[in-house]
Amino acid sequence: MKSVWSEFTIVRFCFALMIGIGLQILCDYTFQLADYFLIYAVSVMLAGGIFSMIYFSLSLELQYRLRLVNGVAILLSMVGLGYVITWAHSEKNDKNHFSKIYNREVTYLVSVGQPPLHKDKTVTFPAEVHSLIVNGGELNVAGKI
């Protein structure tokens, strides 16, 4: 019996990418271990890619036997790719992000780009950090508050 998933290959890839994106967000915001798991994501991505390249050099009979393993390897590579892409585009991983500088006596120079947002009991001001003043010196940084 033919599986319905063979008809929707792009959906499987999208699910794998979404799982990788979700894992990165979970590791970053919940566990604060996004950099630690980046090593595993890259390793899984490379191992799946290497297995898939070796897979295509095998005989047709062996390829047929290992087709499920190759599919899992490709999907794991897509999960790793989703993780790595999300990690690379995360604002917190920028080397000039203001959260990388910790000091009790720091002054943030920010610009408020939008009018205040009034909610039920709070008022928020979306701001962008441009530089920090630490010990009398100015450091150029980036980030949003």
Buried (B, 14 or more C-beta within 10 A) or exposed (E): EEEEEEEEEEEBBEBBBEBBBBBBBEBBEEEEEBEEBBEEBBEBBEBBBEBBEEBEEEEEEEEEEBEEEBBEBBBBBBBBBBBBBBBEEBEBBBEEBBEEEEEEEEEBBBEEEEEEEEEEEEEEEEBEBBBBEBEEEEBEBBBEE
